[in-house]
Amino acid sequence: MSLPWSLYRLGLCIVTVAAVTLMGVAPATAAEELSLVFFQGLVGAASFDEDKLRVADPTLDDSDGLSSDNLSTLPCLGIAAQYAYNRKPNQVGLDASLLYSWHSDSTSFVAGNGRARVDIDSDLWLLDLAIGVYAQTVLGEQWRLYGAAGPMMLYGEYSDDTSEEDVTVTPTVKTESSGSDSAFGVGGYAKVGLEYQVSPGALVGVAVRGIATNLEFDNAVKDGGLTSVQGFVTFTRAY
């Protein structure tokens, strides 16, 4: 499946703009004091297309039997590292990250023209590994601005436990089932971030990241790869 190239163009623009910006910025810190390595902790959330993360339960007999669980917004935790090629005031280098996202939800609905009551408990998690290039600059004495882009891999697992109760008979008859699906995809990412140095070597900031991959779950209501916009608060240590 072909991937949308708009994300790659966005990433190229981010890195290009950052690199051009570097030409005119004079940081207050001496070049020999600039850090080469940045380790980040990230806390945030990711937003996906809801229909691509909503699945049809194969045990149900009609189109009413769709899980209405909204798994499209997932909290995210992750770590990242950036390594600069030199200690010049304006740096370029490598960017790598590992992110974990998860979501659990429960829903109840009526299927079969009111003949059955269905309860579904759903769980989803995603693991995101990315590596690319980045450019950064120092703004004034305390601020760090950076952009990055590159390829990535995404692995996901979905599972649900379904309980269907036939309300047309007395006593009611309940059947239970479970299902799961896993998928792997590749794609690209682009991100931009801004951080403030709160003490020597310690920075706090925000970052926005976009991804596009060809990962899709077999029973998803809507076909096509997963795309997402992610927002983070970052905590960085520079060495």
C-alpha positions, 0 to 999 in steps of 0.5 A: 500500500502506498503511503501519503507523501505529504508527511514526508514533504512536511518533514522536509520542510520542517528540517529545511526551515530549521536549517535556514533559521540556524543561519541567522541565530547567534546563541549566547552559549559558548560553542565549547559548552554546547551539548552533543546528546539530549535524552527526552521523556515524553508524556502526551496523547495521540489522535487517530481516525476513529473508524480505523480503530473501530472494529466489527465483531465477527460473532454478531449476525448483522451490521448493528454489531459494531463496536462503538468503542472510541479508541481513537485518542490514546495516551502516550509515554515515550523516550527519545534521544538526539545526537548532534554531529558537532558542538557548533552553535547550530546543530544537525544530527540523529533523532530516535524515539520509542513510544507506547500508546494504549487505550481500553474502553467498554460499550453496550448496545442493542443489536438484531432489532432489539433482540440482543443486548451486547457488551464489549470490552476493548483493549488496544496498544501501539508500539512506535519505533522511529529514527531520523535526522534533526536540526536545532538552534538556540534562541537567546540564552534559554530556548531550544528549537528543533525539527526532525523527520524520518522513517518509522515502524508501528506495531499494534494489538487489538483485543475484545471480550464480547458478551451477547444476551438474547432478551427474547427468551426467558430466562435470557441466554448469554453467549461470550466470545473473544477476539484479537488482531495484531498488525505491523506497518511502516511509514514516516514521521515529522516533528517540531519542538520547543524547549526552555532551559529551567536549569543547566542541562535541564529543559522542559518543553512541548512537541508536535508530531505527525505520523503516517503508516500502512498499518491496518487491522483486518476487522476495522470498519474503515480500510487504510493505513493509520495516520495520527497527530500527537502532542507531548510535554517533554522533559530533557536532559542535555549532556 
